[in-house]
Amino acid sequence: MKYLIICLGIALSSCSSQKINKNMATSDFKTELEPHFQIWSAGAPGSRSGVSLYFPASILEGNEFVAAYFRGMEKKTASFTSNNKKMLVTRFDLPRIDREMSLDPKKEYGNKSPYLENVPFQLNNDQAVIAFLKNGKTMYVKLDGIDQKETMAYPSAPPQSNRN
């Protein structure tokens, strides 16, 4: 009886930890609507960088977007990429960390590790989870096989000339 209770407890706890309602792969979408991500970087040293995650609005099934989870980060905003409202994008800012980079590992000793948010999902680098509200309940869709597009490097702003 004791073993039955333990097995039942394990089974119930594993079911409650499974939050994903639906799994989808990149191949489930038309080519022009495939989920993908793009790393971006501003041109000036010390400026921001991040990752833009693009995914089809059809994933939400007409419901309210809640959050996107990708590479240990969470973002609670998304916007349409164009007027046709077929694709959404959410942009994750990568944290700026000053590091000592050297060929001598002893000189790198005080470097801090990158900060990643405590997200509720264990995801591979090519996976994301999209959360949305459906009838007042939060639903989760996991996207597998997300492709990386070419990195976008934004050039620095042109110098301002003196206007007299």
C-alpha positions in Angstrom: 0.0 0.0 0.0 2.9 2.3 0.9 4.4 1.8 -2.6 1.1 2.4 -4.3 0.8 5.8 -2.6 4.3 6.7 -3.5 3.8 5.7 -7.2 0.5 7.6 -7.3 2.1 10.7 -5.8 4.9 10.6 -8.4 2.4 10.2 -11.2 0.3 13.1 -10.1 3.2 15.4 -9.5 4.6 14.7 -13.0 1.3 15.4 -14.7 1.0 18.8 -12.9 4.5 19.8 -14.0 3.6 19.3 -17.7 2.3 22.7 -18.8 2.7 22.5 -22.5 -0.7 22.1 -24.2 0.5 21.8 -27.8 3.7 21.0 -29.6 4.4 22.4 -33.1 7.4 22.2 -35.4 8.7 24.7 -38.0 7.5 22.3 -40.6 3.8 22.7 -39.5 3.8 26.2 -41.0 3.9 27.6 -44.6 7.4 28.7 -45.5 6.7 32.4 -45.3 5.1 31.9 -41.8 7.8 29.7 -40.3 8.9 30.7 -36.8 12.5 32.0 -36.7 14.9 34.2 -34.7 17.4 36.8 -35.5 20.3 38.0 -33.4 20.7 41.8 -33.6 23.4 44.2 -32.4 23.8 47.9 -32.4 26.9 49.2 -34.1 28.5 51.3 -31.3 30.7 49.6 -28.7 28.9 49.1 -25.4 25.4 49.5 -27.1 22.6 47.0 -26.8 22.1 43.7 -28.5 19.4 41.1 -28.4 17.3 38.4 -30.1 14.1 38.9 -32.1 11.7 36.0 -32.2 9.2 35.8 -35.0 6.2 33.5 -34.9 2.9 33.2 -36.7 -0.1 34.9 -35.1 -2.2 31.8 -35.9 -0.5 30.1 -32.8 -2.6 32.4 -30.6 -5.8 31.2 -32.3 -7.2 34.7 -31.9 -6.6 34.8 -28.2 -4.6 37.3 -26.0 -0.8 37.0 -26.0 0.7 36.6 -22.5 4.4 35.8 -22.9 7.2 34.3 -25.0 9.9 32.1 -23.5 13.2 31.7 -25.4 16.7 30.8 -24.5 16.2 31.4 -20.8 14.4 34.7 -21.3 10.8 35.8 -20.9 9.1 38.7 -22.7 5.5 39.8 -22.1 5.1 42.0 -25.2 4.8 41.2 -28.9 3.8 43.3 -31.9 2.7 42.6 -35.5 5.5 42.7 -38.1 3.2 44.2 -40.8 -0.4 45.3 -41.5 -1.4 41.8 -42.6 -1.2 40.7 -39.0 0.1 37.2 -39.9 3.4 37.3 -37.9 4.3 38.6 -34.5 7.7 39.6 -33.2 9.0 39.8 -29.6 12.4 41.3 -28.9 14.6 40.1 -26.1 17.4 42.4 -24.9 20.6 40.6 -23.9 22.1 41.8 -20.7 25.2 44.0 -21.0 28.0 42.5 -18.9 31.5 43.9 -18.6 33.9 41.1 -18.8 37.7 40.8 -18.7 38.6 38.8 -21.8 42.1 37.3 -21.9 44.1 34.3 -23.1 45.2 33.9 -19.4 42.2 32.2 -17.6 43.4 33.7 -14.3 42.7 37.2 -15.5 39.1 36.2 -16.3 38.6 34.9 -12.8 36.2 37.7 -11.5 33.8 37.6 -14.5 30.2 37.3 -13.7 28.1 34.7 -15.5 25.3 36.0 -17.7 22.0 36.6 -16.0 19.1 34.5 -17.3 15.6 34.8 -16.0 14.0 32.0 -14.0 11.7 30.7 -16.7 9.3 27.7 -16.0 10.5 25.7 -19.0 13.7 23.8 -19.9 14.2 24.6 -23.6 16.8 23.9 -26.2 18.3 26.8 -28.2 15.9 26.1 -31.1 12.8 25.9 -29.0 10.4 28.5 -27.7 7.1 28.5 -25.7 4.3 31.0 -26.5 1.7 31.6 -23.7 -1.7 33.0 -24.3 -5.1 33.3 -22.6 -8.0 31.2 -23.8 -11.3 31.5 -21.9 -9.4 32.9 -18.9 -7.0 30.0 -18.8 -3.3 30.2 -19.7 -2.4 27.9 -22.6 1.2 27.1 -23.8 2.4 26.2 -27.3 5.9 24.8 -27.7 7.7 25.5 -31.0 10.5 23.1 -32.1 13.1 23.5 -34.7 13.2 27.3 -34.9 15.7 28.5 -37.5 18.2 31.2 -37.1 18.3 33.9 -39.7 21.4 36.0 -40.6 22.5 38.3 -37.8 21.3 41.9 -38.1 24.0 44.5 -37.4 22.7 48.0 -37.1 25.4 50.6 -38.0 26.1 53.4 -35.6 24.4 56.7 -36.1 26.1 59.2 -38.4 28.0 62.0 -36.7 26.1 65.1 -36.2 27.5 68.1 -38.0 27.7 71.5 -36.3 24.9 73.7 -37.6 25.4 77.4 -37.4 
